[in-house]
């Protein structure tokens, strides 16, 4: 579960960074007496594109540096002594 969350973070990162930037600009505009920026003017398409690219890069990196042995053989999950033993590479 944690690995999936970590793999999903690169997609969310541009939105979080833009949210922080938006809050700073809003605070600055309200402090100077100007009008606050609107979230409808946010670059949503670019945020999704950048997040998707970062997600794809992180998935490739996780696939390359997973740590599993490429030359190993897969032993499927099995039922032993009343419990399920997950599959593994040996």
C-alpha positions as CSV (number, residue, x, y, z in Angstrom):
1,X,0.0,0.0,0.0
2,X,2.8,2.4,0.9
3,X,4.6,1.6,-2.4
4,X,1.4,2.6,-4.3
5,X,1.1,5.8,-2.4
6,X,4.8,6.6,-3.0
7,X,4.3,5.9,-6.7
8,X,1.3,8.2,-6.8
9,X,3.1,11.1,-5.2
10,X,4.8,12.3,-8.4
11,X,1.4,12.8,-10.0
12,X,0.1,14.8,-7.0
13,X,3.3,16.9,-6.6
14,X,2.6,19.5,-9.3
15,X,-0.9,20.1,-7.8
16,X,0.5,20.5,-4.3
17,X,3.2,22.9,-5.5
18,X,0.7,24.9,-7.5
19,X,-1.6,25.0,-4.5
20,X,1.2,26.4,-2.3
21,X,2.0,29.0,-5.0
22,X,-1.7,29.9,-5.3
23,X,-2.1,30.5,-1.6
24,X,1.0,32.7,-1.5
25,X,-0.2,34.8,-4.5
26,X,-3.6,35.0,-2.9
27,X,-2.2,36.2,0.4
28,X,0.0,38.7,-1.3
29,X,-2.8,40.1,-3.5
30,X,-5.2,40.4,-0.5
31,X,-2.4,42.1,1.6
32,X,-1.8,44.7,-1.1
33,X,-5.5,45.4,-1.7
34,X,-5.7,43.7,-5.1
35,X,-8.0,41.0,-6.2
36,X,-7.2,37.4,-5.4
37,X,-6.4,35.1,-8.3
38,X,-9.1,32.5,-9.3
39,X,-8.6,28.8,-9.3
40,X,-10.6,28.6,-12.6
41,X,-7.6,30.2,-14.3
42,X,-5.2,27.5,-13.1
43,X,-3.2,25.7,-15.7
44,X,-5.0,22.4,-15.1
45,X,-4.1,20.8,-18.4
46,X,-0.4,21.5,-17.8
47,X,-0.6,20.2,-14.2
48,X,-2.1,16.9,-15.4
49,X,0.5,16.6,-18.2
50,X,3.4,17.3,-15.9
51,X,2.0,15.0,-13.2
52,X,1.4,12.2,-15.8
53,X,5.0,12.5,-17.1
54,X,6.4,12.4,-13.5
55,X,4.2,9.4,-12.8
56,X,5.4,7.6,-15.9
57,X,9.1,8.3,-15.0
58,X,8.6,7.1,-11.5
59,X,7.0,3.9,-12.7
60,X,9.9,3.2,-15.0
61,X,12.4,3.8,-12.3
62,X,10.5,1.5,-9.9
63,X,10.4,-1.2,-12.6
64,X,14.1,-0.9,-13.2
65,X,15.3,-0.7,-9.6
66,X,12.8,-3.1,-8.1
67,X,15.5,-5.3,-6.8
68,X,14.0,-8.6,-8.1
69,X,16.3,-11.0,-9.8
70,X,15.7,-11.1,-13.5
71,X,17.1,-14.5,-14.0
72,X,15.1,-16.1,-11.1
73,X,12.2,-18.4,-11.3
74,X,8.7,-17.5,-10.0
75,X,7.1,-19.7,-7.3
76,X,3.4,-19.0,-7.3
77,X,1.4,-18.5,-4.1
78,X,0.5,-21.7,-2.3
79,X,-1.4,-23.0,0.7
80,X,0.8,-24.4,3.4
81,X,0.0,-25.4,7.0
82,X,-3.4,-23.6,7.0
83,X,-2.1,-20.3,5.6
84,X,-1.4,-18.7,2.2
85,X,2.2,-18.2,1.4
86,X,2.6,-15.4,-1.2
87,X,4.4,-16.0,-4.5
88,X,8.1,-15.1,-4.8
89,X,11.0,-15.1,-7.1
90,X,14.0,-17.4,-6.3
